[in-house]
Amino acid sequence: MDQLALIVGLLLATVVAVGLGDRLRLPYPVLMLILAIALTFIPGFPEFEISPELILPIFLPPLLFATAQKSSWAVFRVRWRTLLLMAVALVVVSTAVVAGAAWLMIPGIGIPAAIALGAMVAPPDPVAVESVAGRVHMPRRLITVLQSEGLFNDAAAIVIFQAAVAATMSGKEVGPEVIPQFVIGAALAVVIGIAMGWLTKFITKLVTSMVARSAVTLVVPFAAYILAEELHASGVVAVVVTALELQRHTRPQDAAERITRTAFWDVVELLATGLAFGLVGLEIRHVIRDEGTAIFGMIGMAVVICILVFVVRFLWLGLLALTARKRRNLLQPTSPKEVLILTWCGMRGLATLALALALPMTLPDGSDFPARHEILVIACAVLLATLVLPGLTLPWLMRVLDATEDGSHEQDAAKVLAKRAQSAAVAALKDHDLMKELPAEKVTLVKEKMRRLHAELLDGTLRNESVAEKRKRGRELSIAVQTIALDAARQEVVAARNEPGTDPEVADRVLRQLDLRTMSMPD
């Protein structure tokens, strides 16, 4: 019962942290992490233990799925170079540098165990980045770079970590076989993700309940992750691909389902994020307690590794900024200011903690895993340094650098989509037979509604307009005409969302206004 009460308490604390974060302009996951660590110092506080093997399977699927739903295949087709350089190459470089430093500083750690430590602290957490960056009016382009990096870097880090642990357990070295292992696992995960997307689409056609169709999307990420892991593929990639496939197959006419599913996933993402970071805080406290006074002798090594993590990311992003200016690539940092911001947003989270706790206690011969205590302390130090410090100071940094965005770029993008939606609606009505059946006053009314549609999409407001009922047939025809126009507008926005030049989140906002406008129409 204590375990259940603790989980419920963390969920309630998440709601409080969200409200407090809004007032203080601070990210609620960071507040949850600090709160959880502080609570464990209270005498008599209940213990909570979760198997390390369950941390990633429980929290990564829904949180990755929620983030990936905001993207599209077109985004990755355009940003594949950034994806490789940030999500794969930077993870490899960070792992190598940290492993080298650990091997030099920690007696008896061995190269494979040092590589395992490097893989733990290499990948930034997309959940932490999303919750922090979105609150400080960061330029949309930089948020997109961080999202693209965060969706796939866990896959590279997990493969390296698993190979390093296996080498440590067998007494061998980590070899080049890691590369084909990663490629094959990622390719198989893509196939699994596409198959799960198709299967989900098939199931939702059979299920009539709108609530049940939304619930299916909660089950699918776990199914994709578990299936991929069982087949020795990347569960992370499988979940992301599943989400992208579901978004690709979205139907314009599913307005009510999109409204329901969006609200459902907003709640799931908020509570899962808060609970996850609350449990991270509890686990960090366990590490501190278990190590006792010995932890003070590890502080120096932990500080060096933390500094290296920041420095490597800064130098790598600086190199990308130089090449971006030469190639005029706007999907990478292009200035020292952007390099500093993206460096500060390299926040570690769930993956780092889960991989640290997943370290075996002993080797097959019964001896202790090399430098396991040092690895745990350093991993937790990097997590705290990269999450708490940037999370609390990023708003200040954005103000000092004058790097906040006023939203004009997104407004311009929304105007373009709104104009396309309006044009599609007008074109659909232009030669439709229903227009010829309408009385003259109804034609005037419909034209007025089309003129207002553009403004509604831009300002996000809804105007529930009543149609004067002079004749029942005229009212029915008028509603039918509006339905045709809104269907055409939604079709245009859904198609635009899958185009390379469209920001998926902007398209989702415009589509949401169209969906709400459709829902407000009388039956």
VOGU-3710 file (C-alpha; in Angstrom, 3 decimals, decimal comma):
1> mdqlalivgl> 0,000/0,000/0,000  2,917/2,351/0,722  4,138/1,878/-2,852  0,724/2,770/-4,290  0,389/5,764/-1,994  3,815/6,993/-3,079  2,895/6,761/-6,785  -0,383/8,603/-6,213  1,493/11,226/-4,225  3,990/11,727/-7,043
11> llatvvavgl> 1,141/12,118/-9,544  -0,503/14,749/-7,349  2,865/16,448/-6,895  3,190/16,570/-10,694  0,012/18,611/-10,956  1,270/20,973/-8,253  4,686/21,206/-9,941  3,053/22,155/-13,249  1,184/25,012/-11,595  4,272/26,119/-9,682
21> gdrlrlpypv> 6,397/25,867/-12,815  3,993/28,086/-14,726  4,231/30,754/-12,049  8,005/30,551/-11,681  8,640/29,952/-15,399  10,557/26,771/-14,564  10,228/23,272/-16,106  8,101/21,005/-13,957  10,255/17,859/-14,525  13,191/19,627/-12,866
31> lmlilaialt> 10,951/20,674/-9,987  9,731/17,085/-9,645  13,307/15,803/-9,576  14,346/18,252/-6,841  11,165/17,603/-4,861  11,624/13,827/-4,970  15,243/14,061/-3,804  14,224/16,407/-0,970  11,350/14,163/0,141  13,613/11,167/0,643
41> fipgfpefei> 15,482/13,027/3,386  12,312/13,073/5,507  12,577/10,476/8,316  10,235/7,551/7,787  9,704/8,299/4,104  8,547/5,048/2,401  11,077/3,157/0,310  10,378/2,598/-3,358  12,239/0,157/-5,544  11,724/-0,448/-9,249
51> spelilpifl> 13,599/-3,005/-11,273  16,131/-1,316/-13,600  14,924/-3,564/-16,417  11,466/-1,975/-16,154  12,402/1,720/-16,164  12,959/2,021/-19,914  10,070/-0,275/-21,006  7,599/1,521/-18,730  8,450/5,152/-19,425  10,243/5,402/-22,767
61> ppllfataqk> 7,452/4,067/-25,054  4,686/6,517/-24,090  7,000/9,514/-23,752  8,805/8,886/-27,037  5,492/8,224/-28,748  4,040/11,499/-27,460  7,053/13,448/-28,751  7,233/11,652/-32,109  3,551/12,385/-32,798  4,529/16,026/-33,164
71> sswavfrvrw> 6,856/15,243/-36,060  6,508/13,690/-39,531  8,434/11,620/-42,051  9,011/14,760/-44,102  10,939/16,297/-41,211  13,385/13,409/-41,163  13,776/13,358/-44,924  14,916/16,973/-44,767  16,971/16,681/-41,572  18,668/13,316/-42,081
81> rtlllmaval> 22,112/14,920/-42,032  21,420/16,673/-38,713  19,951/13,427/-37,374  23,103/11,444/-38,162  25,473/14,106/-36,869  23,576/14,764/-33,633  21,824/11,508/-32,747  24,564/9,079/-33,796  27,930/10,776/-34,345  27,732/13,006/-31,254
91> vvvstavvag> 26,751/10,020/-29,085  29,755/8,076/-30,367  32,159/10,992/-29,823  30,796/11,717/-26,336  31,055/8,038/-25,414  34,673/7,848/-26,611  35,808/10,998/-24,771  34,098/10,075/-21,488  35,356/6,495/-21,715  38,925/7,698/-22,240
101> aawlmipgig> 38,748/10,051/-19,272  37,176/7,399/-17,050  39,807/4,846/-18,027  42,549/7,296/-17,036  40,975/8,405/-13,735  39,300/5,282/-12,308  41,689/2,487/-11,278  40,760/-0,936/-12,617  37,710/0,125/-14,587  38,815/-1,439/-17,886
111> ipaaialgam> 38,003/-0,146/-21,343  34,629/-1,964/-21,814  33,235/-0,716/-18,483  34,515/2,784/-19,283  32,674/2,643/-22,620  29,524/1,584/-20,764  29,829/4,714/-18,614  30,338/6,853/-21,706  27,218/5,392/-23,338  25,166/6,107/-20,202
121> vappdpvave> 25,908/9,818/-20,129  25,997/10,442/-23,896  22,310/10,782/-24,959  20,252/13,883/-24,041  16,694/13,114/-23,000  13,997/14,284/-25,477  11,415/14,456/-22,679  13,521/16,824/-20,584  14,440/18,938/-23,606  10,821/19,215/-24,739
131> svagrvhmpr> 9,563/20,269/-21,306  12,279/22,890/-20,824  12,786/24,400/-24,288  9,110/24,895/-24,997  8,692/27,260/-22,020  11,330/29,822/-22,874  10,182/30,862/-26,371  13,207/29,248/-27,956  13,370/29,629/-31,748  11,319/26,891/-33,317
141> rlitvlqseg> 14,198/25,800/-35,539  16,401/25,029/-32,514  13,627/23,100/-30,780  13,265/21,013/-33,932  16,993/20,230/-33,930  16,774/19,101/-30,293  13,685/16,993/-30,960  15,272/15,294/-33,967  18,358/14,501/-31,921  16,437/13,218/-28,918
151> lfndaaaivi> 14,190/10,793/-30,768  17,000/8,502/-31,932  20,103/9,079/-29,814  18,905/6,641/-27,140  19,027/3,859/-29,732  22,721/4,448/-30,471  23,613/4,764/-26,771  21,741/1,605/-25,776  23,442/-0,494/-28,462  26,892/0,730/-27,361
161> fqaavaatms> 26,032/0,166/-23,708  24,794/-3,377/-24,275  27,892/-4,276/-26,304  30,185/-2,803/-23,632  28,466/-4,663/-20,788  28,544/-7,919/-22,754  32,281/-7,421/-23,403  32,891/-6,750/-19,716  31,001/-9,861/-18,673  32,883/-12,046/-21,181
171> gkevgpevip> 36,269/-10,464/-20,628  36,558/-9,350/-24,252  36,917/-5,938/-25,873  34,244/-3,910/-27,665  34,817/-4,461/-31,380  33,580/-3,021/-34,669  30,682/-5,495/-34,645  28,743/-2,776/-32,809  28,237/-0,918/-36,113  26,423/-3,686/-38,035
181> qfvigaalav> 24,568/-4,556/-34,850  23,207/-1,009/-34,666  22,368/-0,819/-38,381  20,602/-4,186/-38,446  18,714/-3,425/-35,223  17,588/-0,031/-36,533  16,502/-1,467/-39,899  14,504/-4,247/-38,242  12,951/-1,688/-35,879  11,793/0,403/-38,852
191> vigiamgwlt> 10,054/-2,649/-40,303  8,412/-3,396/-36,950  7,294/0,220/-36,576  5,726/0,292/-40,042  3,975/-3,022/-39,367  2,648/-1,773/-36,013  1,398/1,391/-37,680  -0,474/-0,650/-40,279  -1,885/-2,996/-37,621  -3,071/-0,072/-35,514
201> kfitklvtsm> -4,784/1,471/-38,516  -6,541/-1,849/-39,177  -7,667/-2,200/-35,544  -9,026/1,343/-35,328  -11,193/0,656/-38,377  -12,819/-2,271/-36,542  -13,350/-0,406/-33,248  -16,332/1,928/-33,216  -15,756/3,509/-29,805  -13,798/6,747/-30,048
211> varsavtlvv> -12,429/6,293/-26,529  -11,280/2,762/-27,354  -9,502/3,977/-30,496  -7,614/6,516/-28,398  -6,780/3,814/-25,858  -5,295/1,672/-28,635  -2,661/4,335/-29,213  -1,559/3,916/-25,581  -1,091/0,167/-25,959  0,690/0,285/-29,324
221> pfaayilaee> 3,926/2,020/-28,158  4,488/-0,656/-25,500  3,740/-3,437/-27,990  6,164/-1,985/-30,549  8,900/-1,531/-27,949  8,574/-5,002/-26,413  8,354/-6,755/-29,795  11,433/-4,959/-31,081  13,446/-5,741/-27,969  12,435/-9,397/-28,107
231> lhasgvvavv> 13,706/-9,558/-31,693  16,970/-7,821/-30,658  16,035/-4,670/-32,561  15,836/-1,104/-31,272  12,683/-0,525/-29,256  13,296/3,230/-29,358  13,336/3,344/-33,166  10,306/1,046/-33,381  8,213/3,346/-31,173  9,216/6,484/-33,094
241> vtalelqrht> 8,482/4,892/-36,472  5,098/3,656/-35,217  4,134/7,184/-34,184  5,272/8,638/-37,508  3,301/6,011/-39,422  0,119/6,700/-37,457  0,457/10,408/-38,177  1,079/9,705/-41,867  -2,146/7,731/-42,094  -4,298/10,253/-40,227
251> rpqdaaerit> -7,592/10,936/-42,006  -8,933/14,477/-42,501  -12,455/13,429/-41,500  -11,442/12,153/-38,030  -11,929/15,521/-36,348  -13,596/14,247/-33,165  -11,043/11,459/-32,748  -8,116/13,874/-33,094  -9,582/16,189/-30,464  -10,125/13,286/-28,058
261> rtafwdvvel> -6,734/11,679/-28,699  -4,847/14,950/-28,313  -6,458/15,647/-24,933  -5,836/12,047/-23,868  -2,143/12,164/-24,764  -1,632/15,572/-23,168  -2,712/14,051/-19,837  -0,670/10,872/-20,337  2,469/12,799/-21,240  2,164/15,187/-18,299
271> latglafglv> 1,591/12,505/-15,649  4,127/10,051/-17,095  6,807/12,731/-17,279  6,197/13,901/-13,715  6,131/10,360/-12,343  9,267/9,384/-14,259  11,330/12,296/-12,977  9,946/11,815/-9,490  11,170/8,212/-9,532  14,511/9,362/-10,940
281> gleirhvird> 14,865/11,588/-7,890  14,093/8,693/-5,548  16,647/6,467/-7,264  19,353/9,149/-7,064  18,733/9,354/-3,334  19,217/5,583/-3,100  22,579/5,862/-4,834  23,672/8,641/-2,481  22,578/6,636/0,568  24,167/3,384/-0,564
291> egtaifgmig> 27,536/4,960/-1,306  27,698/6,839/1,993  30,824/8,840/2,750  32,708/7,123/-0,082  30,864/9,399/-2,466  33,025/12,368/-1,451  36,105/10,671/-2,866  34,356/10,409/-6,245  33,322/14,055/-6,518  36,466/15,117/-8,357
301> mavvicilvf> 36,058/12,469/-11,057  32,382/13,282/-11,392  33,099/16,990/-11,861  35,669/16,251/-14,583  33,234/14,019/-16,472  30,446/16,609/-16,182  32,705/19,314/-17,609  33,774/17,009/-20,436  30,148/16,278/-21,345  29,465/20,010/-21,757
311> vvrflwlgll> 32,751/20,727/-23,553  32,404/17,895/-26,072  28,889/18,952/-26,962  29,944/22,596/-27,284  32,894/21,792/-29,550  30,880/19,408/-31,715  28,066/21,916/-32,171  30,622/24,612/-32,927  32,022/22,429/-35,715  28,505/21,896/-37,078
321> altarkrrnl> 27,905/25,649/-36,982  30,987/26,256/-39,150  29,889/23,708/-41,739  26,292/24,967/-41,605  27,378/28,489/-42,589  29,401/27,162/-45,496  26,536/25,002/-46,727  23,795/27,424/-45,646  22,172/24,640/-43,661  19,566/26,184/-41,377
331> lqptspkevl> 18,851/22,850/-39,701  22,040/23,124/-37,624  23,333/25,853/-35,272  24,612/28,792/-37,278  26,066/31,122/-34,631  27,970/31,004/-31,309  24,755/32,049/-29,576  22,871/29,055/-30,938  25,790/26,739/-30,157  25,710/27,852/-26,509
341> iltwcgmrgl> 21,942/27,416/-26,260  21,960/23,935/-27,786  24,888/22,958/-25,555  22,981/24,075/-22,468  19,961/22,062/-23,620  21,836/18,749/-23,692  19,883/17,463/-20,684  20,239/13,856/-19,576  17,350/11,981/-18,021  15,590/8,632/-17,996
351> atlalalalp> 17,955/6,744/-20,286  21,023/7,764/-18,281  19,527/6,641/-14,985  18,029/3,425/-16,375  21,279/2,348/-18,009  23,233/3,115/-14,839  20,881/1,039/-12,715  20,921/-1,760/-15,305  24,609/-2,439/-14,645  25,146/-6,015/-13,382
361> mtlpdgsdfp> 26,194/-6,314/-9,754  28,819/-8,983/-10,386  30,739/-10,716/-13,162  30,148/-14,402/-14,037  33,007/-15,441/-11,727  31,317/-13,731/-8,756  33,635/-10,716/-8,581  32,257/-7,188/-8,507  31,499/-5,400/-11,756  34,501/-3,102/-12,418
371> arheilviac> 34,112/0,299/-10,718  30,343/-0,080/-10,445  30,076/2,369/-7,534  32,079/5,037/-9,353  30,038/4,551/-12,520  26,735/5,004/-10,671  27,875/8,135/-8,863  29,307/9,728/-12,021  26,178/8,909/-14,052  23,921/10,503/-11,425
381> avllatlvlp> 26,240/13,536/-11,178  26,021/14,065/-14,951  22,240/13,697/-14,818  21,932/16,332/-12,097  24,472/18,700/-13,671  22,944/18,577/-17,152  19,308/18,620/-16,051  18,950/20,737/-12,933  21,493/23,452/-13,686  20,392/24,152/-17,300
391> gltlpwlmrv> 16,736/23,603/-16,423  16,817/26,334/-13,781  19,052/28,787/-15,672  17,883/28,423/-19,294  15,253/31,205/-19,032  17,941/33,557/-17,687  20,370/32,510/-20,433  17,793/33,125/-23,145  17,154/36,631/-21,802  20,865/37,436/-21,526
401> ldatedgshe> 21,522/36,260/-25,086  18,358/37,962/-26,321  17,546/34,738/-28,129  13,837/34,441/-27,413  11,492/34,340/-30,366  8,324/36,393/-30,578  6,509/33,699/-32,538  6,348/35,711/-35,759  7,911/32,904/-37,787  5,274/30,449/-36,595
411> qdaakvlakr> 2,545/33,008/-37,200  3,739/33,472/-40,766  3,743/29,708/-41,286  0,243/29,496/-39,828  -0,930/32,263/-42,181  0,341/30,341/-45,182  -1,469/27,177/-44,075  -4,620/29,101/-43,221  -4,610/30,691/-46,665  -4,175/27,287/-48,285
421> aqsaavaalk> -7,054/25,893/-46,216  -9,291/28,801/-47,174  -8,417/28,451/-50,874  -9,127/24,721/-50,752  -12,493/25,367/-49,115  -13,474/27,967/-51,718  -12,332/25,734/-54,573  -14,366/22,813/-53,243  -17,499/24,966/-53,166  -16,970/26,828/-56,411
431> dhdlmkelpa> -18,641/24,385/-58,753  -20,456/22,132/-56,310  -24,082/21,347/-57,130  -25,214/22,168/-53,591  -24,333/25,827/-54,094  -26,781/25,978/-56,960  -29,586/24,681/-54,716  -29,088/27,275/-51,981  -31,298/30,354/-51,751  -29,550/33,648/-52,415
441> ekvtlvkekm> -29,406/34,597/-48,727  -27,747/31,255/-47,910  -25,103/31,751/-50,573  -24,276/35,118/-49,014  -24,091/33,525/-45,572  -21,754/30,759/-46,754  -19,449/33,262/-48,446  -19,296/35,262/-45,233  -18,382/32,124/-43,283  -15,579/31,360/-45,709
451> rrlhaelldg> -14,204/34,859/-45,219  -14,246/34,334/-41,460  -12,584/30,918/-41,692  -9,176/32,438/-42,402  -9,339/34,700/-39,353  -10,520/31,855/-37,113  -7,568/29,697/-38,080  -5,104/32,464/-37,248  -6,384/33,733/-33,917  -7,475/30,320/-32,626
461> tlrnesvaek> -10,938/31,500/-31,611  -14,231/29,838/-32,352  -17,416/31,636/-33,158  -20,463/29,433/-32,694  -22,713/31,054/-35,215  -26,370/30,149/-35,460  -27,890/29,947/-38,948  -31,220/31,706/-39,127  -33,760/29,045/-39,917  -36,177/30,410/-42,419
471> rkrgrelsia> -36,605/27,201/-44,311  -35,570/23,778/-43,064  -34,249/22,675/-46,459  -32,139/25,801/-46,763  -30,614/25,206/-43,330  -29,681/21,622/-44,188  -28,111/22,678/-47,455  -26,149/25,432/-45,728  -24,719/22,978/-43,183  -23,878/20,560/-45,965
481> vqtialdaar> -22,005/23,276/-47,835  -20,017/24,232/-44,720  -19,182/20,573/-44,199  -17,836/20,301/-47,739  -15,714/23,415/-47,237  -14,281/22,288/-43,904  -13,564/18,804/-45,262  -11,602/20,323/-48,122  -9,718/22,641/-45,754  -8,756/19,751/-43,438
491> qevvaarnep> -7,655/17,657/-46,396  -5,349/20,457/-47,523  -3,759/20,891/-44,076  -3,271/17,137/-43,597  -1,553/16,951/-46,983  0,590/19,993/-46,155  1,680/18,401/-42,867  3,479/15,674/-44,784  5,336/18,124/-47,023  9,057/18,719/-46,327
501> gtdpevadrv> 8,724/22,473/-45,872  5,930/22,348/-43,281  6,412/22,498/-39,527  4,228/19,623/-38,213  3,356/21,398/-34,958  2,145/24,506/-36,805  0,059/22,299/-39,091  -1,384/20,516/-36,047  -2,476/23,842/-34,556  -4,265/24,902/-37,728
511> lrqldlrtms> -5,811/21,451/-38,079  -7,016/21,613/-34,486  -8,867/24,849/-35,180  -10,536/23,267/-38,180  -11,467/20,217/-36,091  -12,943/22,399/-33,350  -14,846/24,415/-35,960  -16,256/21,175/-37,348  -17,250/19,953/-33,881  -19,106/23,199/-33,189
521> mpd> -21,384/22,762/-36,185  -24,954/21,638/-35,445  -25,865/18,067/-36,347
//
